[in-house]
Amino acid sequence: MTPTFSTVPIDLGERSYPIHIGTGLLGHAASYANLPKAAHAVVVTNTTVSPLYADALVSALAGHYSAVELVVLPDGESHKHWQTLNQIFDALLGKGCDRKTILFALGGGVVGDMTGFAAASYMRGVPFVQVPTTLLAQVDSSVGGKTGINHPLGKNMIGAFYQPQMVVCDIDTLKTLPARELSAGLAEVIKYGPIADLQFLDWIEANLDALLARDPQALAYAVQRSCEIKAWVVGQDEREAGLRAILNFGHTFGHAIEAGLGYGEWLHGEAVGCGMVMAAHLSQRLGLVDANVVDRLTRLIAQAGLPTQGPQLDASDNAGRYLALMRLDKKSEAGDIRFVVIDGPARAAVRGAPDALVREVIDHCCR
């Protein structure tokens, strides 16, 4: 029986593609119909996801391609760099893959970002498909075509905008997700509320227990609504020239935490959750929101199992270390840090802020 699913379209003209959301999708051959014709398919995954889902995906693809190869990468944000990326290129070249070869990214955000970057670069571009297996990847990183790797001085600083052919979100894969990873994914779900949809924020608050209990219907709706909001934003601003930057709410502070601690110490969603609290405090100090907004968001993030207090990155000048790292953020302009702030109900904006004000936020939130 063919699984039932909902579809969220990403409208980008000739680069448009569907996001399929449902249960039982990953191992079903029909999920991968209507893709470009190719002889080779290459599934890129990691050491954690491979034993769980690689066989099912390879089997589902076997009817579509004469050869299906498997590339297994080390797991974790600390491996999102050139050396790991080269493992994908080594496999593609070693198997004689041509420019019609299709890559399938099976895993979380790290696998998706690296596979997409490899697809954008190999022979100057081959097709790829996202098969995200974490909540964070299903609601955010697999959608919109951002690909890349980290540099020791900054997260995702090397990469490309490159859209997939399709995204297949199988809610069943979230059953095997560790609790910490589930909470990390909820950070990216919560993000969409204050910047775009207060009714969705109300729904998250009312259904948080169901989400934490992995209720399939609740998770499916959270993924669908998150993808709808992101699709609406990306459809208007594919390459982050303006509006799309609001999707980085919490990320300027969060990326500083990740880089300052060393990639992998905190999960991306944990850093973003804490970063949203810090961004909310900055919004309040800029006179854009009142304390009730900050308290509501902080409470929800804590209830989702995420940190709300930032780490100390430097014992002698913690705020100075944060500021130095944030100046390397992609939104910075001529050394001026740009923050995504809450600018009213379900509205966000990208703004600068005086260093002294940012220091106050860091000192308050990192005690």
C-alpha positions in Angstrom: 0.0 0.0 0.0 1.3 3.5 -0.9 1.7 5.6 2.3 -0.4 8.7 2.6 1.3 12.0 2.9 0.9 15.8 2.7 3.0 17.9 0.4 4.3 21.4 0.9 5.6 23.0 -2.3 8.6 25.2 -2.5 7.9 27.7 -5.4 11.2 28.7 -7.0 10.3 28.6 -10.7 12.4 26.0 -12.5 14.0 25.1 -9.1 10.7 24.3 -7.4 10.3 21.0 -5.5 8.0 19.2 -3.1 8.4 18.4 0.6 6.5 15.2 1.3 5.5 14.7 5.0 4.1 11.4 6.3 4.7 8.0 7.8 6.3 5.0 6.1 7.8 7.1 3.3 11.5 6.3 3.7 11.4 2.7 2.6 8.8 3.0 0.0 9.9 3.0 -3.6 7.0 5.2 -4.8 8.4 8.0 -2.6 11.2 8.5 -5.0 9.3 8.5 -8.3 9.5 11.4 -10.7 13.2 12.1 -10.0 15.6 12.8 -12.9 16.8 9.6 -14.7 20.2 8.3 -13.7 22.2 5.1 -13.6 23.8 5.7 -10.2 22.4 6.8 -6.9 24.6 7.5 -3.9 23.2 7.5 -0.4 25.2 9.6 2.0 24.6 8.9 5.7 26.5 8.6 9.0 27.5 5.9 11.4 24.5 6.5 13.7 21.8 6.6 11.0 23.2 3.9 8.7 22.3 0.9 10.9 18.8 2.2 11.3 17.7 3.3 7.9 20.3 2.8 5.2 19.1 -0.7 4.1 15.5 0.4 3.8 16.5 3.4 1.6 18.9 1.5 -0.6 16.2 -1.2 -1.1 13.6 1.4 -2.0 16.0 3.0 -4.5 17.1 -0.3 -6.1 14.1 -0.4 -8.4 14.9 3.0 -9.8 18.7 2.8 -10.3 21.0 0.1 -11.7 23.6 0.9 -8.9 23.0 2.3 -5.4 26.2 3.1 -3.5 26.4 3.9 0.3 28.8 6.4 1.8 28.9 6.4 5.6 30.4 9.5 7.3 31.4 10.0 11.0 28.6 11.4 13.0 28.5 14.9 14.6 29.0 18.6 14.0 32.7 18.3 14.8 33.1 16.4 11.5 31.4 19.0 9.3 34.6 20.0 7.5 36.7 19.6 4.3 38.2 16.2 5.3 34.7 14.6 5.7 33.4 16.3 2.6 36.2 14.8 0.7 35.0 11.3 1.7 31.9 12.0 -0.5 34.0 13.2 -3.4 36.4 10.2 -3.1 33.4 7.8 -3.3 31.9 9.7 -6.3 35.1 9.7 -8.2 36.1 6.2 -7.2 32.8 4.8 -8.5 33.0 6.7 -11.7 29.8 8.7 -11.0 28.7 11.0 -13.7 26.9 14.3 -13.7 23.5 12.6 -13.7 24.2 10.7 -10.5 21.7 11.5 -7.8 22.8 11.9 -4.2 20.5 11.1 -1.3 21.2 12.8 2.1 20.0 10.4 4.8 20.4 11.9 8.2 20.3 15.1 10.1 21.4 18.6 9.3 25.1 17.8 9.1 24.6 15.1 6.6 22.2 17.2 4.6 24.4 20.3 4.5 27.5 18.3 3.4 25.7 16.2 0.9 24.1 19.3 -0.6 27.4 21.0 -0.8 29.0 18.0 -2.4 26.1 17.9 -5.0 26.5 21.6 -5.7 30.3 21.1 -6.3 30.7 17.7 -8.0 31.0 18.2 -11.7 29.6 21.7 -11.0 26.3 20.3 -9.9 24.5 17.0 -9.7 20.9 16.4 -8.4 20.3 15.5 -4.8 17.4 14.6 -2.5 17.0 15.3 1.2 15.8 12.4 3.4 16.0 14.0 6.9 15.8 11.8 9.9 15.9 14.4 12.7 13.2 16.9 13.7 15.6 19.8 13.2 16.5 18.7 9.7 12.8 18.1 8.8 11.6 21.5 9.9 14.6 23.6 8.9 17.9 22.5 7.4 16.6 20.2 4.7 14.4 22.9 3.3 15.6 26.0 1.3 18.9 24.9 -0.3 21.4 26.1 2.2 24.4 23.8 2.1 27.9 24.0 3.5 30.6 23.1 6.0 32.0 24.8 9.1 35.3 26.6 9.5 37.0 26.8 12.9 36.3 30.5 13.0 32.6 30.4 11.9 29.7 28.0 11.4 28.5 27.4 7.8 30.9 30.0 6.4 31.8 27.9 3.3 29.0 26.6 1.1 26.4 27.3 -1.6 22.7 27.8 -2.2 21.7 24.7 -4.0 18.1 23.3 -4.0 17.3 19.6 -3.7 15.0 17.8 -6.1 12.7 16.7 -3.3 12.5 16.4 0.5 11.1 13.3 2.0 10.2 13.7 5.7 9.2 10.4 7.3 7.8 11.1 10.7 8.6 7.4 11.7 12.3 8.2 11.8 11.7 10.5 14.8 10.8 7.4 16.9 14.6 6.6 17.2 15.7 10.1 17.8 17.4 10.6 21.2 15.5 12.9 23.6 18.2 15.5 23.5 18.0 15.7 19.7 14.2 15.9 19.8 14.5 18.9 22.1 17.1 20.5 19.8 14.7 20.1 16.9 11.9 21.8 18.9 14.0 24.9 19.0 13.7 25.4 15.3 9.9 24.7 15.5 9.5 27.3 18.3 11.4 29.8 16.2 8.7 30.1 13.6 6.1 31.4 16.2 7.5 34.7 17.3 8.8 35.7 13.9 5.8 34.6 11.7 2.8 33.0 13.3 1.5 33.6 16.8 -1.3 31.1 16.4 1.4 28.5 15.7 3.2 29.6 18.9 -0.1 29.1 20.8 -0.4 25.6 19.2 3.1 24.7 20.3 2.5 25.7 23.9 -0.8 23.7 23.9 0.8 20.6 22.3 4.3 20.6 23.7 3.7 17.5 25.9 2.4 15.6 22.8 5.5 16.7 20.8 7.8 15.6 23.6 5.9 12.3 23.7 6.4 11.9 19.9 2.8 11.8 19.1 2.8 11.2 15.3 0.0 13.6 14.5 1.4 16.4 16.5 4.9 15.9 15.0 3.4 15.8 11.5 1.6 19.1 12.0 4.7 20.7 13.5 6.8 19.7 10.5 4.1 20.7 8.0 3.5 24.2 9.5 7.2 24.8 9.9 7.8 23.9 6.3 4.9 26.0 5.1 6.4 29.1 6.9 9.9 28.4 5.6 8.5 27.7 2.1 6.7 31.1 2.1 9.9 32.9 3.2 12.3 31.1 0.8 9.9 31.5 -2.1 10.3 35.3 -1.7 14.0 35.4 -0.9 15.9 32.3 -2.0 19.4 33.7 -1.4 18.8 35.6 1.9 19.0 39.1 0.4 16.5 40.4 2.9 13.4 38.6 4.3 15.0 35.1 4.6 17.4 36.5 7.3 14.5 36.4 9.8 14.8 32.6 9.8 18.1 33.2 11.7 16.3 34.3 14.8 18.5 33.2 17.7 21.3 32.1 15.4 23.7 35.0 15.8 24.1 34.3 19.5 23.7 30.6 18.9 26.5 30.3 16.3 28.8 32.1 18.7 28.1 29.6 21.4 28.8 26.7 19.0 32.0 28.1 17.7 33.2 29.3 21.1 32.6 26.0 22.9 33.8 23.9 19.9 31.4 22.4 17.4 29.5 19.5 18.9 29.7 20.5 22.6 26.2 22.0 22.4 23.8 20.7 19.7 22.8 23.3 17.2 19.2 23.5 18.4 20.4 23.9 22.0 22.5 26.9 21.0 19.7 28.3 18.9 17.2 27.9 21.8 19.5 29.8 24.2 20.2 32.3 21.4 16.5 33.0 21.0 16.3 33.9 24.7 19.3 36.3 24.3 17.7 37.8 21.1 14.5 38.3 22.9 16.3 40.1 25.7 18.0 42.3 23.1 14.6 43.0 21.5 13.3 44.2 24.9 16.4 46.4 25.5 15.8 48.0 22.1 12.3 48.8 23.1 10.6 46.5 20.6 8.8 44.1 23.0 7.9 44.0 26.7 9.0 41.6 29.4 6.0 39.4 28.9 7.2 38.4 25.4 10.6 37.5 26.8 9.2 35.6 29.7 6.8 33.6 27.5 9.5 32.6 25.0 12.0 31.7 27.8 9.5 29.6 29.6 8.5 27.6 26.4 12.2 27.0 25.5 12.9 25.7 29.0 9.8 23.5 28.9 11.1 22.0 25.6 14.2 20.8 27.5 16.5 23.5 26.1 19.1 25.7 27.9 18.1 29.3 28.5 21.4 30.4 30.0 24.4 30.9 27.9 27.9 29.4 28.6 31.0 31.3 29.6 33.3 31.4 26.6 36.0 33.5 28.2 36.6 33.9 31.9 38.3 37.3 31.5 36.0 38.9 29.0 33.0 36.7 28.2 31.0 39.4 26.4 34.1 40.4 24.4 34.5 36.8 23.2 30.9 36.6 22.1 31.2 39.9 20.2 34.4 38.8 18.4 32.7 35.6 17.3 29.5 37.3 16.2 31.4 39.7 14.0 32.3 36.7 11.9 28.5 36.0 11.4 27.3 36.0 7.7 24.9 38.8 8.5 27.6 41.1 9.7 28.2 44.2 7.5 31.6 46.0 7.6 32.2 44.6 11.1 28.8 45.6 12.4 26.9 42.7 13.9 23.3 42.3 12.7 20.8 40.6 14.9 17.4 39.2 14.1 15.1 40.7 16.7 11.3 40.5 17.5 9.8 43.7 16.1 6.2 43.2 17.1 3.6 40.4 17.1 4.8 37.6 14.7 7.2 40.1 13.1 11.0 40.1 13.0 13.6 42.4 11.7 17.4 42.5 11.2 19.0 45.3 13.1 22.2 46.5 14.6 22.7 47.2 18.3 25.3 49.1 20.3 28.0 46.9 21.7 27.3 48.2 25.2 23.7 47.0 24.9 24.7 43.6 23.6 27.2 43.3 26.4 24.3 43.9 28.9 22.4 41.0 27.3 25.3 38.6 27.4 26.2 39.5 31.0 22.5 39.0 32.0 22.0 35.7 30.1 25.4 34.1 30.8 25.6 34.4 34.6 
